[in-house]
Amino acid sequence: MTGESVKSSKRVLDPMDRVSEVLFGLIMVLTFTGSLSVAEAGRTEIRTMLLGALGCNLAWGIIDGVFYLMGSLAEKSRLVLTLRAVRNAADPQAAQRILADALPSPVASALGPAGLETMRQRLAEYPDPHGPARVDKSDWKGALGVFLLVFLSTFPVVIPFALLKDISLALRLSNAVAVVMLFLTGYAFGRITGRRPWVVGIFTMLLGILLVALTMALGG
């Protein structure tokens, strides 16, 4: 096993990542649409708002994608260091302690000394990884997914402003779309975490509105 072949334990983009990135993108774009004054807004202000919302989510999509790559690289590096520590441990008991520390507590407890020893023996069969861990194709796919989720979550909320001339109607429709998306995001989060989806959906919707209001109040 080489440093390049070390794989992250995460999927390319797991459901929790997808939900959190969509929620983040929604909150970002709502800080723009929520600051729009129907009484004062003209087509120039609408265009400025649209460009600002798209540009902001574009920038944050890139930043989040970079953070995703950094997180994947950090996890792979941790796996390489753990493998080397296990292989270089002074005795089997020390190696077992390293494995137990690297695993979630319930998993380590369930395995027990016998299970940890079996794992240590199997890891000892792998060749020593050479060189540092590196990002691979799956990491780049994950980063692209993060970018697209943050950026594309902008469009459903801003499309009414691009299609409708009635600014008041566009704002109401945009807010309705945002509320529905917040609810659906929370509903998906509830299903992923094993909680009541409807309750989590309503809570996420209210929390999203509160976070947007707080961001706007703080000048965000």
C-alpha positions in Angstrom: 0.0 0.0 0.0 1.6 3.3 -1.1 0.8 6.8 0.2 -1.1 7.4 -3.1 -3.4 4.4 -2.6 -4.6 5.3 0.9 -8.3 5.8 0.7 -10.5 8.1 2.8 -13.1 6.3 4.9 -15.7 8.8 3.6 -17.8 8.4 0.5 -17.0 10.9 -2.3 -19.8 13.1 -1.0 -22.0 11.6 1.7 -25.6 12.6 2.4 -24.7 14.7 5.3 -22.2 16.7 3.2 -24.9 17.2 0.6 -27.4 18.5 3.1 -25.0 20.8 4.9 -23.7 22.3 1.6 -27.2 23.0 0.3 -28.2 24.6 3.6 -25.0 26.8 3.5 -25.7 27.9 0.0 -29.3 28.8 0.8 -28.4 30.9 3.8 -25.8 32.7 1.8 -28.2 33.6 -1.0 -31.0 34.6 1.4 -28.8 37.2 2.9 -28.9 39.0 -0.5 -32.6 38.5 -1.3 -33.6 39.3 2.3 -31.9 42.7 2.2 -33.8 43.7 -0.9 -36.3 46.6 -0.4 -39.3 46.2 -2.7 -40.2 49.9 -2.3 -36.8 51.1 -3.5 -35.6 48.3 -5.8 -35.4 48.8 -9.5 -34.0 46.7 -12.3 -30.4 48.0 -11.6 -30.7 47.0 -7.9 -32.1 43.6 -8.9 -29.2 43.0 -11.3 -26.7 44.0 -8.6 -28.4 41.6 -6.1 -28.4 38.7 -8.6 -24.7 39.2 -9.5 -23.8 39.6 -5.8 -25.6 36.4 -4.8 -24.2 34.4 -7.7 -20.7 35.8 -7.1 -20.8 35.2 -3.3 -21.9 31.6 -3.7 -19.4 31.1 -6.5 -16.6 32.2 -4.2 -17.8 30.2 -1.2 -18.3 27.2 -3.4 -14.6 27.4 -4.4 -13.6 27.9 -0.8 -15.6 25.0 0.5 -14.2 22.8 -2.3 -10.7 23.7 -1.2 -11.6 22.9 2.5 -13.0 19.6 1.4 -9.7 18.7 -0.3 -7.8 19.8 2.8 -10.0 17.6 5.0 -9.6 14.6 2.7 -5.8 15.0 2.7 -5.8 15.4 6.5 -7.8 12.2 7.0 -5.6 10.2 4.6 -2.5 11.5 6.4 -3.9 10.4 9.7 -4.6 6.9 8.3 -1.0 6.7 7.1 0.4 7.8 10.4 -1.8 5.4 12.3 -0.7 2.5 10.1 3.0 3.4 10.6 2.5 3.8 14.3 0.8 0.3 14.5 3.6 -1.3 12.5 6.3 0.4 14.5 4.8 -0.2 18.0 7.1 -1.7 20.6 4.7 -4.6 21.3 1.2 -5.9 20.3 -0.4 -4.3 23.3 0.9 -0.8 22.3 -0.3 -1.4 18.8 -3.7 -2.3 20.1 -3.9 0.9 22.1 -3.1 2.9 19.0 -5.9 1.2 17.1 -8.3 1.7 20.0 -7.5 5.4 20.1 -8.0 5.7 16.3 -11.4 3.9 16.3 -14.7 5.2 17.7 -15.0 4.1 21.4 -18.0 1.8 20.8 -16.3 0.1 18.0 -13.0 -0.4 20.0 -15.0 -1.7 22.9 -17.0 -4.1 20.8 -13.8 -5.5 19.1 -12.0 -6.1 22.4 -8.4 -7.2 22.7 -8.9 -10.2 20.4 -10.5 -8.1 17.6 -7.9 -5.4 17.9 -5.1 -8.1 17.7 -6.7 -9.5 14.5 -6.8 -6.1 13.0 -3.2 -5.4 14.0 -2.0 -8.6 12.4 -3.8 -7.8 9.2 -2.4 -4.3 9.1 1.0 -5.7 9.6 0.7 -7.6 6.3 0.5 -4.3 4.4 3.7 -2.9 3.0 4.9 0.3 4.6 3.3 3.3 2.9 5.9 5.4 1.1 5.7 9.2 0.8 2.9 11.5 2.0 -0.8 10.9 1.4 -2.1 12.7 -1.7 -5.5 13.7 -3.0 -6.9 11.5 -5.8 -9.7 11.5 -8.4 -12.4 10.8 -5.8 -11.3 13.7 -3.7 -11.5 16.1 -6.7 -15.0 14.7 -7.5 -16.0 15.4 -3.9 -14.6 19.0 -4.1 -16.5 19.6 -7.4 -19.7 18.2 -5.8 -19.3 20.6 -2.8 -18.7 23.5 -5.2 -21.8 22.7 -7.4 -24.1 22.2 -4.4 -23.2 25.6 -2.9 -23.3 27.4 -6.2 -26.4 25.8 -7.7 -28.5 26.2 -4.6 -28.5 29.9 -5.5 -30.5 29.5 -8.7 -33.9 28.4 -7.4 -34.1 31.4 -5.1 -32.9 34.0 -7.6 -34.7 32.7 -10.7 -38.0 34.6 -9.9 -36.1 37.9 -10.0 -34.8 37.0 -13.5 -38.1 36.0 -14.9 -40.7 38.3 -13.3 -40.9 42.1 -13.8 -43.1 42.5 -10.7 -40.5 42.8 -8.0 -42.9 42.4 -5.2 -44.3 39.1 -6.7 -40.7 37.9 -7.5 -39.7 38.5 -3.8 -42.7 36.6 -2.4 -42.1 33.7 -4.8 -38.4 33.7 -4.0 -39.1 33.6 -0.3 -41.6 30.8 -0.8 -39.0 28.8 -2.8 -36.4 29.4 -0.1 -38.7 28.3 2.7 -39.6 25.1 0.8 -35.9 24.3 0.2 -35.0 24.9 3.8 -37.8 22.6 4.9 -36.7 19.9 2.3 -33.1 20.2 3.5 -34.2 19.7 7.1 -36.5 16.8 6.1 -33.5 15.1 4.4 -31.4 15.7 7.4 -34.0 14.2 9.7 -34.1 11.0 7.6 -30.4 10.7 7.6 -30.1 11.1 11.3 -33.1 8.8 12.2 -35.2 11.6 13.6 -38.7 12.7 12.7 -38.3 14.3 9.2 -41.2 16.7 9.5 -40.2 18.0 12.8 -36.5 18.5 11.7 -37.7 20.0 8.5 -39.8 22.7 10.3 -37.0 23.3 12.8 -34.4 23.7 10.0 -36.7 26.1 8.2 -37.1 28.3 11.3 -33.4 28.0 12.1 -32.4 29.0 8.5 -34.7 32.1 8.7 -33.2 33.0 12.1 -29.6 32.6 10.8 -30.3 34.8 7.8 -31.9 37.5 10.1 -28.8 37.3 12.4 -26.4 37.5 9.5 -28.2 40.5 8.1 -28.4 42.2 11.5 -24.6 41.8 11.9 -24.0 43.3 8.5 -23.3 40.1 6.6 
